[in-house]
């Protein structure tokens, strides 16, 4: 059953023109010229309860505008949006009681308050009953390992500890939907791994619907099952991540380990058009090839003619590489991916 529905969602903004010069400034006081920017144009999607959705696109694609309409912050110019059967703009307070948000670049915590006091503050704000409050405090203290810094002011916490605190506060009131915006930005490898595993776990155990917007495609690959790709206000793709990689990947890579001896040589592989061979770590090699020219089986046979292969695996292109090519083709070379 759909928990979020958007039908032909549009959002336009008036961008007023500012001309230089004194006379132009005086004219603008009487008659201001403007142009219409279409931030979101006829966007439609349906998200079921418990889905893990990556909502991605380059800067200025319309991601944040869409999320703001889902949360009730912005009114759509046209179209319909429904969250849990409610219209967010008309039921902002009720909608807010059932959603959680975590922004990697903006904090919802008070820097001079210890975490334990922040919990009490949000308990009152969201009217969380005592039983639910204690249960959730114990749960997040354990799963996010926050016991060592629960009594420290937020300003004394590391970035990784702050993000764990942000998640625990956002989920304190048992929201049905969790909106995430760059939740792992600035974190080290271990902290990112912890946050990704946590998101997957709370989704599995509590069936929380997660909508993730980020420029870190590793987050998307590790967390999400579904991908919605938007650019210039329009949806370009909506479907499973694996299907996206299969449909839009132009290259594949065969990673292999081989028995090293004097008979092995690379010359013939390098002379095959559309195949590139390069070294990896710990004795591994990689063969990158065009899927338009060769199948995996064909390239594997070529490799086996030269190398005594011990083990191999076939990998599609990473989402980030696919998107970079797509954005370049769409004229977004200067925009972030």
C-alpha positions, 0 to 999 in steps of 0.5 A: 500500500502506498504511503506517499503518492505524487501525481503530476506534481509541479512547482514554479518559481518567479525569478525577478530580473535585476537590471543594472543602472539607475534608470533600470532600477527606477523602472523596476519599482513600477514594473518588475519583469520576471521569468518562470523557473520550473523547478519540478515538472509533472513528477509522479511516483508512488512509494510503498511503506517500508521502501528504501528509495534513493531520490537523486539528481544533479544540483538544481534538479528539483530534489529539495523542492520535491522533498519540501512539498512532501513535508508540507513546507512548499505548496505545489503550483499544480498536481497532487501530493498525499502522505499517509492519506493526508495532504501535507500542506493542509495537515502540516502538524499532523504530517510532522508527527509522523516524519523524521528528518536528518540533514547532514549539513544542518543540525536539529540539536542544541549545541549546549544541551547534553544528549539526555536533555535533547531527548527530554526536549523532543519527548515533550515536542512530539508528545511521546509517552513514557513507555515508548520514550524509554523503549526507544532510548534504550534501543537507540542507545544500544544500536548506536552505541551512545552510552559513552557520550549521552551526558556530553554537550552536543558541541563536544561530540565528534561528527560521527557521534553527532550524526548518531545523535541526529538519527536517534532524535529524528526517530524518537517518536516512531515516524513512519517516514524518514527523509535523509539529506546527505546523512554521511557527508564528512564522515570517515569510512567506519562511521559511514558503514555504521550509519548505513547498517543502522538505516538498513536495520531500522528499515527492516525491524520497524518498516520505516520508509526511507527517502534518501537524497545524496551525492554519495552514490556509495550510500545509494548502492549500500542502502537503497533498493529503488532509484528515482533519478530526476533532472531539470524537474523531470523524472528520468528513471524510476525503478530497481537499482539493479535494473538501472545498472543493467540498462544504462551501464555501457561497460562491465568489468571482469575481476580475476586472479590467475596463476602467475608464470612465464607463459602469461602475457598481456599483449594480445588482450591490449590489441583487442578493440573495446577491451582494456586490461589493468592491474589491481591489488594483491595480484588481481587483474581487471578487464574492462570491456564494452557491453555493446561489442562483447558479452561477458562469456566472450571476454572470459574465453579470451582471458582464459586463452592467455591466463590460467584463471583461478577465480573471477567475478563480473561487475557492472559499472558503478552508479556514479560512473553511469550518472557522470556519463548521463549528466554529461550527455544531458549537458550537466558537465559543470554540475555535481553528480 
